[in-house]
Amino acid sequence: IGKFRKQVARQAEMGAGDDDIIQWIMHNYYLDENTAEAIYRYIKEQKDFLGTVSTHESITVEKYIDDDSRQNFIFHTIYGRRAHDAMARILAHLLQKRIGSNVGMVIDDNGFILITPRRPIDIDRLIDQLTECDLKKELKNAVAKTELMKRRFRHVAGRSLMILRNYGGNSKTVGQQQMKGHFLISTLRNEYGEDFSMINETYREIMEDAMDIRHTKEVVEKIEDEEIEIEMRESDIPSPFSHNLLLQGSTDVIKMEDKKERLQQLHSKVMERIEEKQ
């Protein structure tokens, strides 16, 4: 996807016409004209609005203040949801320690958002912390007290026969198993610390199965070696690539039937801003 975006953006920069690029997409990716045009318009609108398109070699961080005065740092990345999950949790944990306040997250296949109180945040410094830290250690600390950790531990304890689904002819509900898991992990941590085998297996399952710490390390190493560029942008209107991410973070206040209408409103604002620039 990153290579494709880069090729489309490069052709546009070289002066290729819209029809030529659409035909190129149809020919190389075996798509019908309507699909090829929709994909091209989507990328073109992002380029025209924000001035850049994120690829496998660049990450765009977009700062946007929403209607609730929340500060959204939208990371336009395309390294896979599992890698995004790991990277977002590490960054949120680092940022939370620095500002002493809760940091919200929205995670998707096409990027992630860090939601913070409205105060100055130095993203360059945060990226430096990311490249300098022990990623595994920070991720372990980030998930240690989460519901994700508790749920995964229950599965590990069940496979280890430390929590039984059935005993004496009576089946245990998921809630009962979860409660026993909570007591068990607390006891193990108090008695043996974080190095107990079942706790280690839970961390491994989270970092390697639920998330992708290996690919995250590869991405961070490329950021450190400047093989992946970080670009900052700020806008009072969210860019096209960020619309779905922002709506995911607003599902508590936006009903599903209103999602299409909200997307249309955001798109109209984007098109108005693009026309103003031209």
C-alpha positions as MATLAB code, in Angstrom:
seq = 'IGKFRKQVARQAEMGAGDDDIIQWIMHNYYLDENTAEAIYRYIKEQKDFLGTVSTHESITVEKYIDDDSRQNFIFHTIYGRRAHDAMARILAHLLQKRIGSNVGMVIDDNGFILITPRRPIDIDRLIDQLTECDLKKELKNAVAKTELMKRRFRHVAGRSLMILRNYGGNSKTVGQQQMKGHFLISTLRNEYGEDFSMINETYREIMEDAMDIRHTKEVVEKIEDEEIEIEMRESDIPSPFSHNLLLQGSTDVIKMEDKKERLQQLHSKVMERIEEKQ';
ca = [
       0.000    0.000    0.000;
       2.844    2.346    0.871;
       4.618    1.699   -2.430;
       1.349    2.189   -4.305;
       0.689    5.531   -2.613;
       4.226    6.645   -3.385;
       3.885    5.724   -7.073;
       0.560    7.549   -7.410;
       1.912   10.668   -5.672;
       5.076   10.603   -7.800;
       3.092   10.413  -11.048;
       0.958   13.372   -9.961;
       4.070   15.397   -9.087;
       5.538   14.606  -12.526;
       2.502   16.148  -14.183;
       0.565   13.056  -15.218;
      -3.108   13.747  -15.840;
      -5.901   12.351  -13.689;
      -7.143   10.079  -16.490;
      -3.633    8.747  -17.132;
      -3.134    7.814  -13.470;
      -6.571    6.189  -13.283;
      -5.789    4.142  -16.390;
      -2.450    3.133  -14.860;
      -4.195    1.922  -11.702;
      -6.754   -0.034  -13.771;
      -4.055   -1.667  -15.899;
      -1.671   -2.604  -13.062;
      -4.195   -3.636  -10.413;
      -7.008   -5.045  -12.590;
      -9.676   -2.696  -11.255;
     -12.751   -1.261  -12.916;
     -12.789    2.443  -13.702;
     -15.074    3.496  -10.828;
     -12.938    1.719   -8.215;
      -9.678    3.042   -9.669;
     -11.050    6.584   -9.768;
     -12.315    6.385   -6.152;
      -8.896    5.215   -4.925;
      -7.066    7.895   -6.883;
      -9.407   10.697   -5.738;
      -8.956    9.601   -2.129;
      -5.156    9.853   -2.354;
      -5.282   13.059   -4.404;
      -7.571   14.778   -1.896;
      -5.200   13.870    0.936;
      -2.251   15.246   -1.043;
      -4.068   18.450   -2.035;
      -5.378   19.068    1.475;
      -2.434   18.178    3.710;
       0.405   18.590    1.220;
       1.720   15.068    1.796;
       0.685   11.413    1.630;
       2.077    8.902    4.115;
       3.833    5.869    2.612;
       5.961    2.966    3.853;
       8.867    5.441    3.926;
       7.143    8.344    5.678;
       4.819    8.904    8.632;
       2.617   11.981    8.838;
       1.597   13.155   12.318;
      -1.454   15.382   12.079;
      -2.458   17.584   15.005;
      -6.170   18.335   15.238;
      -8.295   19.879   18.005;
     -11.771   18.329   17.939;
     -15.133   19.837   18.917;
     -14.656   18.658   22.521;
     -11.327   20.566   22.761;
      -9.412   17.295   22.838;
      -5.983   17.310   21.226;
      -5.652   14.539   18.630;
      -2.277   13.462   17.299;
      -3.154   11.364   14.262;
      -0.336    9.065   13.122;
      -0.843    8.155    9.477;
       0.956    4.808    9.327;
       0.473    1.651    7.240;
       2.492   -1.038    9.017;
      -0.413   -3.259   10.061;
      -2.868   -3.064   12.939;
      -0.797   -5.303   15.243;
       2.282   -3.105   14.858;
       0.157    0.027   15.248;
      -1.297   -1.380   18.477;
       2.159   -1.935   19.951;
       3.532    1.430   18.799;
       0.489    3.358   20.012;
       0.604    1.766   23.473;
       4.341    2.449   23.843;
       3.972    6.084   22.757;
       0.925    6.583   24.989;
       2.792    5.095   27.960;
       5.836    7.328   27.378;
       3.628   10.392   26.958;
       1.506    9.580   29.993;
       4.611    9.408   32.195;
       5.772   12.768   30.882;
       2.557   14.794   31.166;
       1.079   12.956   34.156;
      -2.325   12.620   32.532;
      -4.352    9.922   30.809;
      -3.787    9.444   27.075;
      -6.552    7.971   24.938;
      -5.956    5.767   21.912;
      -7.724    4.835   18.690;
      -6.064    2.075   16.661;
      -6.773    1.007   13.089;
      -5.148   -0.643   10.068;
      -4.477    2.810    8.614;
      -2.909    4.442   11.653;
      -3.646    5.423   15.221;
      -4.544    8.448   17.313;
      -3.184    9.634   20.654;
      -5.761   11.784   22.439;
      -4.386   14.166   25.057;
      -5.508   17.160   27.099;
      -5.039   20.463   25.313;
      -1.485   21.350   26.286;
       1.852   21.709   24.432;
       3.227   18.323   23.357;
       6.674   17.985   21.787;
       6.205   15.183   19.243;
       9.860   15.289   18.139;
      10.922   14.608   21.720;
       8.361   11.798   21.979;
       9.742   10.154   18.826;
      13.282   10.463   20.254;
      12.091    8.694   23.417;
      10.571    5.965   21.239;
      13.827    5.308   19.399;
      15.900    5.368   22.602;
      13.738    3.191   24.875;
      13.622   -0.573   25.406;
      10.484   -1.312   23.370;
       9.687   -4.642   25.009;
      10.088   -3.232   28.499;
       7.913   -0.196   27.750;
       5.220   -2.342   26.142;
       5.208   -4.712   29.116;
       4.790   -1.773   31.478;
       2.057   -0.326   29.247;
      -0.095   -3.478   29.284;
       0.741   -4.778   32.790;
      -2.415   -3.500   34.495;
      -4.821   -3.498   31.562;
      -7.948   -5.563   30.946;
      -6.103   -7.068   27.971;
      -3.521   -8.523   30.361;
      -6.226   -9.983   32.607;
      -8.132  -11.560   29.717;
      -5.044  -13.076   28.140;
      -3.827  -14.385   31.491;
      -7.141  -16.191   31.982;
      -6.587  -18.053   28.707;
      -3.007  -18.920   29.649;
      -4.088  -20.095   33.115;
      -6.789  -22.242   31.534;
      -4.263  -23.941   29.237;
      -2.026  -24.458   32.283;
      -4.940  -26.107   34.158;
      -4.673  -23.478   36.883;
      -8.218  -22.353   36.131;
     -10.719  -25.112   35.346;
     -13.750  -24.601   33.139;
     -15.410  -27.650   34.678;
     -14.880  -29.156   38.113;
     -16.871  -31.826   39.933;
     -19.450  -31.850   37.158;
     -20.083  -28.101   37.440;
     -19.101  -25.658   34.716;
     -17.634  -22.276   35.573;
     -18.906  -19.146   33.839;
     -16.521  -16.816   32.024;
     -17.066  -14.260   34.800;
     -16.108  -16.792   37.469;
     -13.021  -17.800   35.500;
     -12.062  -14.145   35.064;
     -12.423  -13.501   38.792;
     -10.263  -16.512   39.642;
      -7.721  -15.308   37.082;
      -7.631  -11.890   38.746;
      -6.932  -13.413   42.165;
      -4.381  -15.823   40.702;
      -2.306  -13.227   38.817;
      -2.299  -10.949   41.892;
      -1.031  -13.812   44.074;
       1.640  -14.841   41.569;
       2.897  -11.277   41.231;
       3.076  -10.834   44.980;
       4.851  -14.157   45.543;
       7.065  -14.522   42.451;
       7.074  -11.192   40.633;
       6.751  -10.705   36.880;
       9.111  -13.576   35.961;
       6.686  -16.388   36.731;
       6.306  -18.622   33.659;
       2.554  -18.064   33.198;
       2.938  -14.294   33.417;
       5.839  -14.384   30.959;
       3.737  -16.444   28.548;
       0.923  -13.909   28.847;
       3.291  -11.066   27.934;
       4.653  -13.114   25.028;
       1.145  -13.816   23.750;
       0.224  -10.133   23.913;
       3.416   -8.821   22.310;
       3.846  -11.475   19.611;
       0.342  -12.814   18.901;
      -2.067   -9.979   19.682;
       0.513   -7.359   18.659;
       3.632   -7.453   16.494;
       6.590   -6.247   18.539;
       9.100   -7.574   15.989;
       7.735   -5.489   13.133;
       7.392   -2.533   15.495;
      11.107   -2.814   16.275;
      11.906   -2.834   12.548;
       9.848    0.326   11.995;
      11.415    2.125   14.978;
      14.924    1.170   13.819;
      14.171    2.667   10.398;
      12.907    5.847   12.067;
      16.133    6.037   14.063;
      18.226    5.467   10.920;
      16.152    8.121    9.099;
      14.963    5.587    6.535;
      11.434    6.563    7.582;
      10.692   10.289    7.747;
       8.356   11.932   10.261;
       6.368   14.929    9.025;
       4.244   17.149   11.286;
       1.099   18.862   10.066;
      -1.559   20.897   11.885;
      -5.065   21.652   10.673;
      -8.384   22.914   11.996;
     -10.128   20.411    9.693;
      -9.114   16.718    9.760;
      -7.610   15.322    6.561;
      -9.403   12.623    4.491;
      -7.177    9.786    5.768;
      -8.105   10.632    9.376;
     -11.907   10.676    9.081;
     -12.569    7.004    9.847;
     -10.089    7.026   12.720;
     -11.743   10.055   14.310;
     -15.205    8.548   13.974;
     -14.003    5.360   15.667;
     -12.931    7.493   18.601;
     -16.372    9.116   18.712;
     -18.550    5.998   18.656;
     -19.866    6.831   22.125;
     -21.475   10.025   20.859;
     -22.107    9.211   17.177;
     -24.711    6.619   16.280;
     -23.990    4.266   13.403;
     -26.785    5.776   11.307;
     -25.155    9.216   11.714;
     -21.693    8.035   10.663;
     -22.333    8.399    6.928;
     -23.719   11.904    7.411;
     -20.707   12.915    9.537;
     -18.299   11.563    6.910;
     -20.080   13.586    4.234;
     -19.824   16.731    6.370;
     -16.099   16.247    6.922;
     -15.541   15.540    3.232;
     -17.435   18.699    2.234;
     -15.229   20.791    4.547;
     -12.116   19.214    3.027;
     -13.255   19.977   -0.525;
     -14.088   23.578    0.407;
     -10.601   24.050    1.871;
      -8.960   22.509   -1.219;
     -10.915   24.892   -3.473;
      -9.797   27.838   -1.333;
      -6.156   26.796   -1.748;
      -6.504   26.536   -5.515;
];
